[in-house]
Amino acid sequence: MELARDLEWIASAAAPYGNGDALVAVLATEPAEGTRCYLCAFDRADGVRSWIALDHGGEAVTSRGDVRAAASIAALCEVAEESAFPGDLDELRAELVSLRIAESPPGIEEAEAAALALQHALGVPPNLASPARLSGKCGRAVAEPTTDGITTGHRRSHFPEEGSAIGHLVLQAG
């Protein structure tokens, strides 16, 4: 899988930026077609989290607008996925199978098919956060980010809470 290899490579490229802190996440984004940006999170021993955005070549992204666009699309994809189904789809599918076997209620096959379709639409990690993922995979009609990183039609209320990791990154970029 190409994205998994890219993430491994970016993780190794990100390590020197951590100054000894633990790399805990790499989020792959493509705010505009063909423009990759990886959001890398580091945790210090005292629990403080810091972030750096790297381009496809492993270099630090220095444009606030580019960082904002990457953080915005990552946050929008996260919110869309959580809105699509905030739980564990594997667990839901197993419960539906149990229900079908035990009680066979009307419509159970349709419910199982819908859960499977949603699981296929959301995909298996790792995923690339992009406008195409929002409109195609998650079934959301979302406008593409503008050059200044603000997404048309979406405002701050669509971001995770201010204290969350992505919300914090968006605020730092602003």
C-alpha positions as CSV (number, residue, x, y, z in Angstrom):
1,M,0.0,0.0,0.0
2,E,1.6,3.2,-1.2
3,L,0.2,5.5,1.5
4,A,1.4,3.2,4.3
5,R,4.9,3.3,2.8
6,D,4.7,7.1,2.6
7,L,3.7,7.3,6.2
8,E,6.6,5.2,7.3
9,W,9.0,7.3,5.3
10,I,7.5,10.6,6.7
11,A,7.7,9.2,10.2
12,S,11.4,8.6,9.8
13,A,11.8,12.1,8.3
14,A,9.9,13.6,11.1
15,A,11.9,12.1,13.9
16,P,14.7,14.7,13.9
17,Y,12.1,17.5,14.3
18,G,10.9,15.9,17.6
19,N,14.0,16.7,19.5
20,G,13.8,13.4,21.3
21,D,10.0,13.6,21.9
22,A,7.9,10.6,20.9
23,L,6.3,10.7,17.5
24,V,2.7,9.6,18.2
25,A,0.8,10.3,15.0
26,V,1.2,11.1,11.3
27,L,-1.9,12.3,9.5
28,A,-1.7,12.3,5.7
29,T,-3.6,15.1,4.0
30,E,-4.0,16.4,0.4
31,P,-5.7,19.8,0.7
32,A,-5.5,20.3,-3.0
33,E,-5.0,17.6,-5.7
34,G,-1.4,16.6,-5.9
35,T,-0.3,18.6,-2.8
36,R,0.5,16.3,0.1
37,C,1.1,17.5,3.6
38,Y,1.7,15.3,6.6
39,L,0.8,16.5,10.1
40,C,3.1,14.9,12.6
41,A,2.4,15.0,16.4
42,F,5.0,14.6,19.1
43,D,4.4,14.0,22.8
44,R,6.8,15.2,25.4
45,A,7.3,13.3,28.6
46,D,5.2,15.9,30.5
47,G,2.2,15.2,28.1
48,V,2.5,18.4,26.0
49,R,1.9,17.7,22.4
50,S,3.5,19.6,19.5
51,W,3.0,19.4,15.8
52,I,4.9,19.9,12.6
53,A,3.7,19.8,9.0
54,L,6.0,18.1,6.5
55,D,5.7,18.1,2.7
56,H,6.0,15.0,0.5
57,G,9.8,15.5,0.5
58,G,10.0,15.5,4.4
59,E,10.7,19.2,4.6
60,A,8.9,21.4,7.1
61,V,6.0,23.4,5.7
62,T,6.5,27.0,6.6
63,S,3.4,28.6,4.9
64,R,0.7,29.2,7.5
65,G,-1.9,29.0,4.8
66,D,-0.6,25.5,3.7
67,V,-0.6,24.3,7.3
68,R,-4.1,25.7,7.9
69,A,-5.4,24.0,4.7
70,A,-3.9,20.7,5.8
71,A,-5.2,20.9,9.3
72,S,-8.6,22.0,8.0
73,I,-9.1,19.1,5.7
74,A,-7.8,16.7,8.4
75,A,-10.4,18.1,10.9
76,L,-13.2,18.0,8.3
77,C,-12.5,14.4,7.4
78,E,-12.3,13.4,11.1
79,V,-15.7,15.1,11.8
80,A,-17.3,13.6,8.7
81,E,-16.2,10.1,9.7
82,E,-17.3,10.5,13.3
83,S,-20.7,11.9,12.0
84,A,-21.1,8.9,9.7
85,F,-20.8,6.5,12.5
86,P,-19.3,7.4,15.9
87,G,-18.8,3.8,17.0
88,D,-17.0,0.6,16.1
89,L,-18.4,-0.8,12.8
90,D,-16.9,-4.2,13.3
91,E,-18.7,-4.5,16.6
92,L,-22.0,-3.2,15.0
93,R,-21.7,-5.8,12.2
94,A,-21.1,-8.6,14.7
95,E,-24.1,-7.5,16.7
96,L,-26.3,-7.5,13.6
97,V,-25.2,-11.0,12.7
98,S,-26.0,-12.2,16.2
99,L,-29.4,-10.5,16.0
100,R,-30.1,-12.0,12.6
101,I,-29.2,-15.5,13.9
102,A,-31.1,-15.2,17.2
103,E,-34.3,-13.3,16.1
104,S,-34.2,-12.7,12.3
105,P,-36.2,-9.4,12.5
106,P,-37.5,-7.9,9.3
107,G,-35.0,-5.6,7.6
108,I,-31.9,-7.2,9.2
109,E,-30.3,-8.0,5.9
110,E,-30.7,-4.4,4.8
111,A,-29.2,-3.2,8.0
112,E,-26.2,-5.6,7.6
113,A,-25.7,-4.4,4.0
114,A,-25.9,-0.7,5.1
115,A,-23.3,-1.3,7.8
116,L,-21.0,-3.1,5.3
117,A,-21.4,-0.3,2.7
118,L,-20.6,2.4,5.4
119,Q,-17.5,0.4,6.4
120,H,-16.3,0.2,2.8
121,A,-17.0,3.9,2.3
122,L,-15.0,4.9,5.3
123,G,-12.2,2.6,4.4
124,V,-9.5,1.0,6.4
125,P,-6.7,3.2,7.9
126,P,-4.5,4.7,6.9
127,N,-6.6,7.2,5.0
128,L,-5.7,10.3,3.0
129,A,-7.7,13.3,4.2
130,S,-8.8,15.2,1.1
131,P,-11.7,17.0,-0.4
132,A,-12.2,14.0,-2.7
133,R,-12.5,11.7,0.4
134,L,-15.1,14.0,1.9
135,S,-17.3,14.2,-1.2
136,G,-16.8,10.6,-2.4
137,K,-15.9,8.3,0.4
138,C,-17.9,9.9,3.2
139,G,-20.8,11.1,1.1
140,R,-20.4,14.7,2.1
141,A,-20.7,17.6,-0.3
142,V,-17.9,19.9,1.0
143,A,-16.4,22.8,-0.8
144,E,-12.6,22.7,-1.4
145,P,-10.4,24.8,0.8
146,T,-9.5,28.2,-0.6
147,T,-5.9,29.3,-0.9
148,D,-6.0,30.9,2.5
149,G,-7.1,27.5,4.1
150,I,-10.6,28.5,4.9
151,T,-13.2,26.1,3.6
152,T,-16.1,27.8,1.9
153,G,-19.3,27.2,3.7
154,H,-17.7,25.8,6.8
155,R,-16.6,27.8,9.9
156,R,-14.9,27.1,13.2
157,S,-18.0,25.3,14.6
158,H,-17.1,22.4,12.3
159,F,-13.7,21.9,13.9
160,P,-13.1,19.6,16.9
161,E,-13.1,21.2,20.3
162,E,-10.5,23.9,20.9
163,G,-8.5,21.6,23.3
164,S,-8.3,18.7,20.9
165,A,-5.1,18.0,19.0
166,I,-6.4,19.0,15.5
167,G,-8.2,22.0,17.0
168,H,-5.0,23.1,18.7
169,L,-3.0,22.8,15.4
170,V,-5.6,24.9,13.6
171,L,-5.4,27.6,16.2
172,Q,-1.6,27.6,16.2
173,A,-1.6,28.0,12.4
174,G,-4.1,30.9,12.6
